Structure formats: structure tokens, C-alpha cells
Amino acid sequence: MTKYLFFGLLTLLAVPTLACDLCGCSNGGSFFGILPQGHRGFLGIRYRYNSYNSHLNSLNLSSQEQFRTAELWGRFYPARRVQVMAFVPYQFSQQTLLKSGDVTPLRGLSDITVLAHYNVLNTFMDDSIVHAVNHNLLIGGGTKLPTGRFRYDENSLLDVANPNFQLGTGSVDWIANVIYTARYKNWGLNADLSYRMTTTNPNGYRFGNRFNSSASVFYLTSLNRRSIMPNAGLFVEQAGHDVRDKVMNKQTGGYAAYLNLGTEVYLNKLSLGISYRQPISQYLSDGELRANAQLTTHITFLF
């Protein structure tokens, strides 16, 4: 069973005078993590945690945004070489002003993502020939739907006056990506490229386009009836500037690079995983935003 194993790391991100525009964005980078065995469908639940410190040089506006997301995810195969994936996230987030201690909660359905990929090359599926090195190449993409609430009005006393602290982006965005995996005996390499093309939402706000890339190595071993796969890699994310009413906000966008460490455990039809990301280099929102360590866990049933 484990000889079919591969994982893909899929990979999302005004008025310039509004300092609060540059807080951590819950609709920013999306790190899909290690996917369970590539030849099987699955359905599971993931938990993701990430946080940002914003307005680093302001005593009055300095804040921290914490984003907790419980996500239903799944994959099925309508055809042998075609896989369709869906991600349905629900957020439990909050923003804390560090000077006053005031907390603003944010809860609700976020933006749903649907993706489809085609196996251009997959020697893992070929049982007729023994390959010294197995390869898998997936090409595809999909869309992010505006199912999460986006209400940005800096003059409103009821809504959050911040485009980057919302449940969704309010826009239909398009995603294109390529995933390549190679495996020699118990060792493997994965590389991933993803590009998200945004559109303007009904509020006249457009988040910057986003480019993600990652490279990881993994090692597959067995313990009794368990298959264990530790992995390590580098994840880099770069976002363009946001635009509101055709005015660019240069205090948005930037880049961040993360070291990613994780492991996967397979127990027959059950997959368990954990992934930890540590920022090693970043420049976000003109230096006014700092991304902190991030954590992802999941429990997934294979079929």
C-alpha cells in the first residue's frame, strides 16, 4: 500500500492612510500541508493556527491577530487520473489591541476552495514495471469562492474596519498549481508551485495576487502495522499590494519564508498528521507586520 504514497503541498493573499489595514490576514497564504495517499479518496478534519503581530512601531495601534480554523477537507476521483478536492473552513479568530487589551472576535464560515488536478505522469500507479525512481506530476487548479463574509467600512461602528481581518475576501479568485513528487526507495522529494489570481470584490477591494512555492524531503518507514513519514522543507510565499478603488496600498503585501517540519502516520484507513512552520525570513506590510509560528494538525479517513 505504501508504495503508492505521495504527498502534495498545495497551495492564497485600501486606503493608504488607514494604519489598521496592515494587520495579519486570515485570507492570506494557504498551506494545504501533506496530503494522504495519492491513489485514494479521503474525508477529514484539519485544525490550523496562525498569528501575526501588527503595527510594530506604534504604541497605540499595536495588535495581535490569532486565526484558528477548523476545516473539512476531502478528495475523490471521478476518473483514474483526475482528482477533485474541496476545502470548507470555519474560523474562530480574534484581534487583541496590546495597549488596552480590547478583544474583537471573528467567527463564521470562511471561503470555500475547490480544486481539480490531472495526473500527467504517475509511475506509482503502474504495477507492470518496477521503477527505480517513481515520479508523479499533477497539473491543475481551481477557484476560491466568496462564501466568507467581507464587510469593510472604516466609518461603521458595527463592522470590522479592516479588509485584512475578515472571514473572506469577498471575491472569486482563481488558482493554478503544479505538484511534482519523486521517490527513491524510502526517500522522497516534493516540489510545489502555486499562483492565485484575485479579482475585485463588490466593495471595490482587490487583494494582491499571490505566488507560493515549496520544496520538501520525506522518509517513509514502517513500525508494526503503522507507516510513518517524517518530513522537512521550505515554504515561500509572496504577495502583491492590495488595491482599493484603483488606489494601491503599499503597506500591504510582501514575502515570508518558513521552515516546515512535520510527520504523517498511517493506520490502515486512518491518517494522522502534524506540521509546524517557523518563519526564517520575512518582510510584510512595509515592515509593520510580523508572522509568527504556525501549526496544522489533521485526522483523515481514507477510502
C-alpha positions in Angstrom: 0.0 0.0 0.0 2.7 2.5 0.9 4.4 2.2 -2.5 1.7 4.5 -3.8 2.3 7.1 -1.2 3.0 10.6 -2.3 2.1 13.9 -0.8 1.3 17.2 -2.4 1.7 20.6 -0.8 -0.9 22.7 -2.3 -1.1 25.9 -2.1 -3.7 32.1 -1.1 -3.3 36.5 0.0 -7.4 50.5 0.8 -6.8 53.4 1.8 -3.1 54.0 2.5 -3.8 56.3 5.4 -5.6 53.6 7.4 -2.9 52.0 9.6 -5.2 49.2 10.6 -5.2 47.9 7.0 -1.9 46.1 7.6 -2.9 43.6 10.3 -2.4 39.8 9.8 -4.7 38.5 7.0 -6.7 35.3 7.6 -7.2 35.0 3.9 -3.5 35.2 3.1 -1.3 32.2 2.4 -2.9 28.8 2.4 -0.6 25.9 3.2 -2.5 22.7 2.5 0.1 20.5 4.1 0.8 16.8 3.5 -2.0 15.1 1.6 -2.8 11.5 2.4 -2.0 8.7 0.0 -2.4 9.9 -3.6 -4.3 7.0 -5.0 -7.2 7.1 -2.5 -10.1 9.3 -1.7 -10.4 10.8 1.7 -12.5 12.9 4.1 -11.2 14.5 7.2 -10.9 17.5 9.5 -7.9 19.8 9.9 -7.1 22.4 12.5 -4.9 25.3 11.6 -3.5 28.0 13.9 -1.5 31.1 12.8 -1.0 34.6 14.3 0.5 37.9 13.4 1.8 41.0 15.3 0.9 44.2 13.5 1.7 47.9 13.8 5.1 47.0 15.2 6.2 50.6 15.5 3.0 52.0 17.0 2.3 52.1 20.7 -1.4 52.8 20.4 -2.2 50.6 17.4 0.0 47.6 18.1 -2.1 44.4 18.0 -2.1 40.7 17.6 -4.4 38.7 15.3 -4.9 35.0 16.0 -6.6 32.8 13.4 -7.9 29.4 14.4 -9.5 27.4 11.6 -11.4 24.1 11.7 -11.6 22.8 8.1 -13.5 20.0 6.5 -11.4 18.6 3.5 -11.9 15.8 1.1 -10.8 14.3 -2.2 -12.4 11.9 -4.7 -11.6 10.5 -8.2 -14.2 10.9 -10.9 -11.7 9.3 -13.2 -8.5 7.3 -12.7 -6.1 10.2 -13.3 -8.4 13.1 -12.2 -8.7 14.1 -8.6 -11.1 16.7 -7.2 -10.5 18.3 -3.8 -12.6 20.6 -1.6 -11.8 22.7 1.5 -14.6 24.1 3.7 -13.1 26.3 6.5 -14.7 27.7 9.7 -12.9 30.3 11.6 -12.6 31.1 15.3 -10.3 34.2 15.3 -9.7 37.3 17.3 -7.8 40.6 17.3 -6.3 42.0 20.5 -5.1 45.6 21.0 -2.0 45.2 23.1 -2.2 48.6 24.9 -5.8 48.4 26.0 -6.4 44.6 25.9 -9.6 45.0 23.9 -10.5 41.9 22.0 -12.5 41.7 18.8 -13.8 38.2 18.0 -14.4 36.9 14.5 -16.3 33.6 13.9 -18.0 32.1 10.9 -17.7 30.3 7.6 -14.7 31.3 5.5 -14.0 31.0 1.8 -14.5 27.5 0.3 -11.9 26.3 -2.2 -12.4 23.7 -4.9 -9.5 22.2 -6.9 -9.0 19.7 -9.7 -5.8 18.0 -10.9 -4.8 15.7 -13.7 -2.0 13.1 -13.4 0.2 13.9 -16.3 2.7 11.4 -15.1 2.3 8.8 -12.4 4.5 5.7 -12.2 3.2 5.0 -8.7 0.0 3.6 -10.4 1.9 1.3 -12.8 2.3 -2.1 -11.4 3.5 -3.7 -14.6 7.0 -2.2 -14.4 9.4 -1.9 -11.4 10.7 1.7 -11.4 14.0 2.5 -9.6 12.6 6.0 -9.1 8.9 6.8 -9.1 7.5 10.1 -10.3 4.2 11.9 -10.0 3.3 15.1 -11.8 0.0 16.9 -11.1 -1.2 19.9 -13.0 -4.4 21.7 -12.3 -6.2 24.5 -10.4 -9.5 25.7 -9.2 -11.3 28.6 -7.6 -11.8 30.2 -4.2 -15.5 31.1 -3.7 -16.7 34.2 -1.7 -18.6 32.2 0.9 -17.0 34.1 3.9 -18.4 37.4 5.0 -16.5 40.5 3.8 -17.8 43.8 5.3 -15.2 46.6 5.2 -16.4 50.1 6.1 -14.0 52.3 8.1 -16.9 54.5 9.2 -19.0 51.7 10.6 -19.3 51.0 14.3 -20.8 47.5 13.7 -18.4 46.0 11.2 -14.7 45.4 11.4 -13.0 48.4 9.8 -10.2 46.3 8.3 -10.0 44.5 5.0 -7.4 42.1 6.3 -9.4 40.9 9.3 -12.4 39.3 7.7 -13.9 35.9 7.3 -13.4 36.0 3.5 -12.1 38.2 0.7 -15.5 38.8 -0.9 -14.1 37.9 -4.3 -13.9 34.9 -6.7 -10.2 34.1 -7.1 -8.5 31.6 -9.5 -5.7 29.2 -8.5 -3.2 27.4 -10.8 -0.6 25.0 -9.5 1.8 22.2 -10.3 2.9 19.5 -7.9 5.8 17.1 -8.6 6.9 14.2 -6.4 9.8 11.8 -6.8 10.6 8.8 -4.7 13.6 6.5 -4.5 13.2 3.6 -2.1 12.1 5.2 1.2 13.3 8.7 0.4 11.2 11.2 -1.5 11.2 14.8 -2.8 8.2 17.1 -3.3 8.1 20.4 -5.1 5.1 22.7 -5.5 4.3 25.9 -7.4 1.0 27.8 -7.0 -0.3 31.1 -8.2 -3.5 32.8 -7.1 -5.2 35.4 -9.3 -7.5 37.7 -7.4 -10.5 39.8 -8.6 -12.1 42.9 -7.2 -14.9 42.3 -4.7 -18.2 44.3 -4.6 -16.6 46.7 -2.1 -14.1 47.8 -4.7 -11.3 46.0 -2.8 -8.8 43.7 -4.5 -6.2 41.6 -2.6 -2.8 41.3 -4.2 -2.0 38.3 -6.4 0.0 35.6 -4.6 2.7 33.2 -5.5 3.7 30.2 -3.3 6.5 27.7 -3.7 7.7 24.8 -1.6 10.2 22.0 -1.6 10.3 19.2 0.9 12.0 15.9 1.6 10.4 12.9 3.3 11.3 9.5 4.6 8.9 6.6 4.8 9.3 3.9 7.4 7.2 1.2 9.0 6.6 0.3 12.6 4.4 -2.8 13.2 1.3 -2.0 11.1 1.9 1.7 11.0 3.5 3.7 8.2 5.4 6.8 9.5 6.6 9.6 7.3 8.6 12.5 8.8 9.3 15.4 6.5 11.1 18.7 6.4 11.1 21.5 3.8 11.0 25.2 2.9 7.9 27.2 2.1 8.0 30.7 0.5 5.1 33.0 0.0 5.0 36.3 -1.9 2.0 38.7 -2.3 1.5 41.8 -4.3 0.0 45.1 -3.0 -3.8 45.4 -2.3 -5.8 47.8 -4.3 -9.0 49.7 -3.2 -10.9 51.8 -5.7 -7.9 51.7 -8.1 -5.6 53.1 -5.4 -2.7 50.8 -4.4 -1.9 50.4 -0.7 1.9 49.9 -0.5 1.6 49.0 3.2 0.3 45.5 2.2 1.9 42.5 0.5 5.5 41.3 0.9 7.1 37.9 1.4 7.7 35.3 4.1 9.9 32.2 4.1 9.2 29.3 6.5 10.9 26.2 7.6 8.4 23.4 7.8 8.7 20.2 9.9 6.1 17.5 10.2 5.1 13.9 10.3 2.4 11.7 9.0 1.1 8.4 10.5 -1.0 5.9 8.5 -3.1 3.2 10.3 -4.9 1.3 7.6 -7.8 3.6 6.7 -6.8 6.3 9.2 -4.3 9.1 8.6 -2.9 11.4 11.3 -0.6 14.4 10.7 1.0 17.4 12.3 3.0 20.2 10.7 4.9 23.1 12.2 6.1 26.2 10.4 8.7 28.6 11.7 9.4 31.9 9.9 13.0 32.3 9.0 12.8 35.4 6.8 10.1 37.9 6.1 9.2 41.4 5.1 5.5 42.1 5.3 3.4 45.3 5.0 6.4 47.6 4.7 8.0 46.0 7.8 5.0 46.7 10.0 3.7 43.1 10.2 5.4 40.0 11.7 4.2 36.5 11.0 4.6 34.0 13.9 5.0 30.3 14.1 2.1 28.2 12.6 0.6 24.8 13.4 -1.6 22.4 11.4 -3.0 19.0 12.5 -5.5 16.7 10.9 -7.3 13.4 11.2 -8.4 11.9 7.9 -10.3 8.7 6.9 -9.2 7.1 3.6 -11.5 5.2 1.3 
